[in-house]
Amino acid sequence: MEGLTRPLIYALADALGMELFVDKKTHTVLGETSRDVNMGGLRLTVPMKVVSSALTPAGYMLLVKVLGNLALLVVSRRVGGKDAVDLHVLNVAKTDKLAGYLERTKPKEVIDVTKGLRAGIARSFVKLTKNDWELVA
């Protein structure tokens, strides 16, 4: 894909802890993994899979199905010469079907996606440094 900015893909992969692949024919991002999460001494294995992607000049967006009714909208974009990553936690029960959502809606801007998924957004975070996230809403 012309103009594909690898640092933005790397920022997404780093934020998710997942290896991502760009399909050159369809221009979609693919990725799947499992992560172990410690919740008060209870160890859970959480599967994660990219179910929709959009690579736009405004930002690279992924919808990632996590577990049950939990999903993530993860966006990487350039802000003031730096890569920024936004992560929105979604309640799937309050959204449209997420599989293929970004391909169906063909967003031009990140705000188009957040408006469309507003009812399902439970929390929003922004990545400040490699290991630090800040709650936005």
N, C-alpha and C positions, 0 to 999 in steps of 0.2 A: 504494500500500500504506500503510495507516495505520501511523503510528509509525515510518516509514522514516527513519533518521537519516543524512542526507546526509554528514556528516563521516566516518562509517564507510565509506561507499562511496568517498569521496574518498581516504581512507587506503589502501584497497585499490588504487585506480587509481594512486596515487602510488607505492606499493611495487612494483607490477608495471610501471609505465611504460606503462600501457595505458588506452585510453579504454573505460569500462564503461557499459553501458546496462541499465536495469531494465525488463523487460517487465511492464507494469502488469496484464496479464491473467493471466499465469502466475506472477508474482512471482519470476522467475528473472533472473539476471544474465547478460548476453551481452557478449562482448568477444573480439577477436582482433587480433594484431599480430605484427610480426617485430622482433627486436632484434639489433644487431650486437655480437658479443662478441669481444674480443681475447684470444686464448690464446697468450701467448708469441710474439707477432708474427703468428700465424695468425688471420685474421679470419673468423669464422663468422657466418652469418645464422641466427638461431635463431627458429623460429616458435613462437608461444604462442597458445593458444586455451582459453577457459573451457569446460569440458565438464560441470560440475555446480556448483550453487550452493544455498545455504540461508541465508535471512535470518531469524534467530531473535533473541529478546531477549537471549540469552546472547552472541551474536556473529554477525557476517556471515562466512560461510565460502565459499571458492571452491576448486574443484579445477581446476587449469590444466595441460593437456597441453603439454609443452615440446618434447622431441625424443627420438626413440627410446623408451627405457624410462624416461625422466625426466619427472616431473610435480611439481607443487607443490600443497600444501595451504596456503592463505593465509587467515588469520583476522584480522579487525579487531574490536576490542571496547573498551568503556569500562572503564578501570581508574583509580580514584581521580580521576575527573573529566578524565582524559586519554585520547586515543585510542591504543591499543596495537595493533601489528601483529606477529603471529607467522607465521613462514614455515617450513614443513616440506618438505624435499626428499624425494621419494618415488621408490623403485625400483618401477616399475609391474609388473615381473615377479613381485614378491612380494605383490601386492595383488589384491583383487577388481577387476573391470572398473570403471573410474573414470567413464566416461560415464554420467551420471544417478545416480551413487552416492548423493549427498546427497538427491536427490529420492526414491530408493527407501528409504533408511534413516530418513529424517525425524528427524534428531538434534534433541534438545532442548538439549543442552549440547555444548560443544566437546570435552570429554573423551570423549564417546561416539564421536566421529569419530576422535580420535587412538587410542583403544583398538581400534577396528575396523581401522585402517590401520597399527597398530603394527609389524607384520612388514615393511612396506615403507618405514618412515621411516628414512632414512639419516642425516640431519642436521636439526637444528632451530635456528632463529635467532629473535631478537626485535629489532625495530627500536627503537633508542634515540632517535635524532634523525633529521632529514631524510636524512642520508647515512651514518649509522653503524648497523651491525648487530652484534649480539653472538651468538656461538655459545653455544647453551644445552646441546645434547646431540648 
